[in-house]
Each structure stands twice: as C-alpha cells, then as structure tokens.
Amino acid sequence: MSCSSPIAVIDFGSQYTQLIVRRVRELGFFSKLYAPDDLKETGSPAAVILSGGPRSVSDADAPGIDLDYLKAMGVPVLGVCYGMQLLVTRGGGGVTPSNKREYGPAKLLPTGESLLFSGVSPESQIWMSHSDTVGDLPEGVAVIARNQHDTPVALKFSDDWFGIQFHPEVSHSHEGMQILENFLKLAKDAPRFQIESFKDHLVEEIRKQVKGREVVCGVSGGVDSTVLAMLLHEAEIPIRAIFVDHGLLRKDEASEVQAQFEQLGVEIETIDVSARFFGALEGVTDPEKKRRIIGDLFIDVFFETAAHIDLLAQGTLYPDVIESASSGSIASKIKTHHNRVDRILELLKEGRVIEPLAELFKDEVRLLGKTLGIPHPILYRHPFPGPGLAVRCPGEVTPEKLEIIRGGDAVFMRQLKESGWYDKVWQAYCALIPVKTVGVKGDERSYEYAVTLRAVVSEDAMTASWVHLPYELLGSISNEILNDVPGVNRVLYDISTKPPASIEWE
C-alpha cells in the first residue's frame, strides 16, 4: 500500500480526533494524524482536515497553523469545530464566546446548494461541542448552514475549503459520513485504505523499527496483545512473550491464556507475581495511583524477567493514547492507562517501545487479526483492561473483594454466552461497589457487598451506550449471583452512557 499523499488530519486535541482518521479509513482512504507543528511533515497530502480541540482560539497560547503554507499546498481543507474557528480568525474574521455552551444534538439546516451537503437531508441531526461562536466572517466567506438557533455551523471559504462547527465523525451526527465523503471527493489521487494492505505496511514498519534488536512482548490473552504477538510473528521477529499473572485476572484466566497461545503456536512464559502486586496495592484507594503502581510493576517484571531486552512491544490502541493525553498531546487527560505511565513514557523517548497498533481502534484490530488467521472466539473476546480487576474494584484491592468480582463475572459471562447475548455486547463485566448493604439471607440479617453488572455497545471505546438486556436474563443472572457468590446481597445494573461515565469504573 502506498502511503504517499494521505488525508492529513491535524490534531488540535479533540477527544474525537483519531475518530476522524478512522472514518476516513472507513470511506476507503488512507489517513494519518499529525501535530499542528508538523504541517510541513505531511509532504503532499491529498487533503487536510483540521480537528476540533478543547481550547479557545482566543487564548493567547492557543495552538495555530501556518495559513500561508496551508494555502500554498493547494489541496482541499476542512476545518472541524476549533479547526473552522482557526480558519476564520487566521483569515481576518472574529470568534466570540457564546452566551451558552452548545454541547449535544442540534439541527443541521443547509442554507442552499453546496457540494459539502450533496445528498444530505434538508434537516438532520448533528453533534455540537463548543463554547465559542463565529462573529465577523473573513471577506468572501459564506454561511452554507445554520442550526435551529440560527447559529452558523458551516462555512465556505473557497471551492474546496470548508469549515463546520459540528463533529461529523461521531455517530450522533446522523449524516456526518456523507458530509465527509462529499469533502473527500475533492481529494485527488488519495491512496486507498484496506486492512490487508495496511497489515503489509505494519509488517514493513515493524521490521524497520526492530532492526535486529531483541523484543519482549507482554501478552494478556486479550485481543490487542494477541494480535500484536501474531503480527510480530508475521514479521518474523523473534520475541519473548511474557504473560504476567498479577492476581488481578478473572476466574481461570491464567490457564485459558496459556491454552490459547499454545493453539496459536506462540510460546509464552508465565510469571506469577500476584503476591507482589497485592503487597504494592495494599492500602491504596486512589484510582490514578493504583494504575501507576500496576503499570510500573508491569515494567519491572518485564525487565527483571528478560534482562537486557532492547525493545518492549505493547498492544496499545489509540483510545489508550488519547485518554491518557500523553506525549505532548493537546488533549485533556481522562485517566492514565497502564501503558502510559511515566516509565513507559521514558522508554518511548528512548526509542525502546514499539506500538504497531497505536493508530487503530478495537474493531480495526479485530479485522487485522482476521487477516492473520486468529480464530473468531479469540478476536471477539470482550476487552479486558490492562490493570485487570483492579479498575473494577473501587477503593482498596483485596483478595476477598476480587473473589467476589470473579464469582459474579463468571456467572455473568456464562449466562451471556448461553443466551446468545455475548457476541451482541461489546464489553460486559461485574464490578464491586465498595459499600455493604443490609439484606436478609436464610431469615437472618446480612450485611454484605453490592455488585453492579455493566454491558455496553461501542464502535471504538470513545463513546458507549448501555445494553438493554432482557429483564428475564438480568433476573436469572442476579438470582444466581445472590445464591452462589458468597459476600453479595445486592445486584445492580449500570445504565450509564460514555460520556459522561467511562466504560470501566476506574
């Protein structure tokens, strides 16, 4: 696959920026993400998309763009949210604070004929997320769409330069894909994107990065690390695959992971360090501190087990990167992922980490795994966080609490599979609520923990909706947990969306 002339997405820090890249790929074009200062590094892009961002263009230190250089490129440009406001202000127009922050659904009302809205309904839903609004327009710029409040939400700067105040990349903008497709029709000679050819591109990049150095690969049995291990195998890279049993795993998970890699023909080393992890987590309740402890211990174990290894391979995906807001990202940090703790960031700066999957979302990784011949049950196993059950156990992590979570989770997963719901759900799990409640068991008062069940559907982990599981199924799961899992007298069902909640509890 030729990666010249990509659709260049300039990252101004929006939580949805990588989603633009993903949508462009879904439309069949190769796309890459660049920092604002790397505009000249894009080479000869087929088109440029300026992303949204959390800042105001009015801020003194707001990230900007070299408008003259952008114009000299002579390619189509689409400014999204912050990107549109940047084009307005850099072009001589004005942006002012809005009377109220516009966040959530709104109506798109095109004001006339426009290539950008070809095939789009006269009225459709879009998703807004901004606190500034366009005031004075630069000379020659026209409003081509407004919302129900008569606010300009789309501008035409020239025949192939546009700005939109909404986010077409999120599913809540119902015809956003059509708008992006219309814009991409302006891009000439844009390279096509297919997961099969992207696999070949990744293999080539891995070989360039490794250059004969030794690689240690952490595996968990999850989709990401399994695809990573098989991708390295495809690239003919000798690896030491290390599986760390940190005591934060689900029921029987260690033995299942060993059997899985044996089936795939990849040899793994299992290291049982559960006592060490429990010791380090004793008394710790802050979720960020727990994540850092677990992440640091992971690295310690890797490099103690395989001393003098030159490179650490990680199955990091883009949601991990963007939520951690690391490596100089403009994005706001949501939570620290285990593969983005300080030790990892230091290794990244030293060039001692390879993350071939870091530009991909979960569904793209599964498609990649399919091209590598990985069986369906492994590829469609529900996501499991690197810190394990620690992020499903708010407060102090103890063996007693984890046994409750394991018991409830085992019941939940088995009943989902038996009922046919497992493959309909993107991710499901049981979490412990760190309070005890009064109940009645055997005609006697009980004072035991409550657990919560969570099941969500998502395309990319950036947003998620709760699953409407049948009442009968929820009742059956609850009944079995209350009868068979010691220490529980109350079962709840989590019906929170992301945002505002995250998928995991911590």
Order of alpha helices (4+ residues) and beta strands (2+ residues): beta-alpha-beta-beta-alpha-beta-alpha-beta-beta-beta-beta-beta-alpha-alpha-beta-alpha-beta-alpha-beta-alpha-alpha-beta-alpha-alpha-beta-alpha-alpha-alpha-beta-beta-beta-alpha-beta
